[in-house]
Each structure stands twice: as structure tokens, then as C-alpha cells.
Amino acid sequence: MKEDLIKKLTKQEKEIIVNKGTEQPFTGKYNDHFLEGVFACKACGNNLYKSNSKFDSGCGWPSFDDEISGAIVRYEDTSLLRTRVEICCANCDGHLGHVFHGEKITAKDTRHCVNSLSIKFIAKKK
């Protein structure tokens, strides 16, 4: 990630976005946030998710069942002695969270589990 983007982040945001940390469940400001708009990368501003793809999964982190086309990249993550799929911003490679399939929570059978500190909400203009 470019140094100029890192400089704008708080210590907590840097821990998640750069160092691939995870915020505590049920603590993020976007967990129960369901206004109309888009969610963008906190580091670079790249639009990642439309609000109509957000749903309440009960997991404690903002959850989305679809991303904006081309906005997300995926990497294999074996950091917890099991294989998961890490998701990052396609523009700056900032860590967002992980994506899970096969839980049968939504019709798309996909859950992007995203840290609130990795994203910012941009309300739809009226």
C-alpha cells in the first residue's frame, strides 16, 4: 500500500487495513448500519459495496452478499491453521476481511465479513 494512504489512517485503521487485523465483533459502527448509499475503502476511497447488498448476518461484522464488480481481490489466507479467503480493496490492496460461501444465509450464498474500520459509508444524495 502506498505510504501516502497509510499516513491518513488512524492507529486502529492501520492495524486492520495494513496489518490484516480484525476488530472485535459487534463493536464496529457499520454492523447495524442500513442506510442507502455505498461503502468505500477507508484507505483509498474506492467504492466496494452498494448498501442493498448489506444484510444482518448476526456475526458481529458488516456483511455483504455481493461486491461492486472489480472492486475486491481475493487471496488464500492460512493464518489461523485453516484456509480462508481474504478480501482486499482491488485499488490499494487494503485488508477488508474475509468472504465465506455455503452458509445459506442469503440467496447468493455469500457473506463478505468486513471490518467497519476498513470502510466508510457515503450516503446516497437525495
Secondary structure, 3 states (H helix, E strand, C coil): CCHHHHHCCCHHHHHHHCCCCCCCCCCCCCCCCCCCEEEEECCCCCEEEEHHHEECCCCCCCEECCCCCCCEEEEEECCCCCCEEEEEECCCCCEEEEEEECCCCCCCCEEEEECHHHEEEEECCC
